[in-house]
Amino acid sequence: MVTSLVNAASYQATLGPSGSIVSVFGTNLAAAAATAQAYPLPRQLGGTSVAWNGVAAPLLYVSPTQINLQVPSPGDETPGVVVVAGVVVSTAAGNSVPFSAPANAWQAFGIFSMDGSGCGQGAVLNVAADGSVSVNSSANSASPGGWISIYGTGLDSMAGQYPPDGVPTPLTPLNESSTPLGEGVLFDFQSPPGAPQAWQGLAPGLVGMDQTNVQIPASVREGCAVPIQIAYEDNSLAMSQPVTLAIRQGGGPCVDPPAAGYGQITWQKTVSETETYNTVQPYLTSGRIR
């Protein structure tokens, strides 16, 4: 039985943009855990298959309680399969009841986190001036004014051709998103001044992964856990979940600012009591409120 359908990066309910990676949660979804070992990704793994609106989805991972899959892209189809709206998991024990995400489910991009929880340190690479990359961490901060690459999933509009489902995105040509970034990448919950300096599209060499390249504002505050989010079309409802980024001038180990000093606050509450017996009396019968 399928109980929820979420963005694999943020774990927020999703409608499943084409080509993105989603996680299906439930019970009796597979006989045992199994992971895809080669490309293209299989449409059946460990005896489990998943029909997405009638189309067999490429599978990355299956287990009795969770399945990670790539949402089939436009034009993908499974010959001879009767289309059934929703997500249907099939095993040797039978088929699940079709599950559909609610119409108001979260549709935005989700950012992967380093620990897989959808929170905390984001899956971010620091990009050096010579083009070399390194993983952002508390020991390897990004510098204000430098560039980073943020990895996630959930883009639903590409300017170019979708790569075949279950196959890594090629390096060339680059497949750029046609969805306006709007406010772009928010640093510390603030939009950088001026037009966002960013590129967004499918991540080369990966399946169902999206990449956002952005320049860190020179004025951003430093710290070991500076929040970052991605927004679309100036719509606060189309935002990724926040993750964190380590930032320090010149890079290297991050340093949090000194803890703020806290004074003592005394709260005083004044209670005014008013006689209410005559008001309540008519509503009392045999000691009960009716």
C-alpha positions, 0 to 999 in steps of 0.5 A: 500500500502506498501512503505518500509520494514526496520529492526525494530531496525535500521529502515534501509532497509532490505532483512529480515533475517529469524526469525528477526523482521522487520517493514512494513510502508505504508498506509491502512495496518490495520483498527486500531492499535492492539497488539499481546497479547499471544504466539505463535504470531498470523498470523492474527491480527485486520483483517490484515495478511501479506504474506512473499513470500507466507508464513503467518508471525507472527504479533506483531503489526498492525496499518494503517501505520505500521506493526511489524512482524517476518520474517518466518523461513526456513521450515515454510509454509502456506498450500494451499497458492500460493507463491507470491514473496515479501510482501503482506498485506491483509485486508478486503479491499483487498491485497496490491501490492507485495513489495520487498526490493531492492537487495542492502538493508541493511542486517546487525544486527540492535541494538534496542534503548531505545526510539525506534528511532534506535538512542541514548541510546542502549538497553543494560544490564550491567552484574555484576560479580554475573550474575545479570543484570541492564539497562545501562543508564546515571544513571547506567553506565557500567564499563570498563572491565565489561560485557554487553548484547546488544539486536537487530535483524537481525542475519541470520545464526544460528548454532542450530535449529530455534525455532518455529516462533512466539514462544519465544526462550528457555533458553536451549539449547542456539542458537548461531550464526554461522556468524563470528563477524569479528571486533566484537563490536566497541567501540567509532568506534574502534575495541578492540585489540586482538580477540573479547570476545563476544557471539552472538545468539538468546535472550532467552525468546524473539521472533525474538530478538538477543543478543550479550554478550561482554566484554568492553575493559579496555582502552575504554574512559568514557562518557555518550554517547560512540558509539557502533556498531557491525561488521561482517567478517571485512566488514564495509558494514555489520555493525549495526547502532551506538547507545550509551552506558554510561561508567564510571569506577566503574559504577554509574552515567556517567560523560562526559569529560570536554568540549574541549577549542575552539580557534578562527579561521579566514578564508581568501579566495582569489579570482582571477578574470580573463577576460572571455568575449571573451570565453563566447561571442561565446555562447551567442545569444540574451542574452541567453546561448544556 
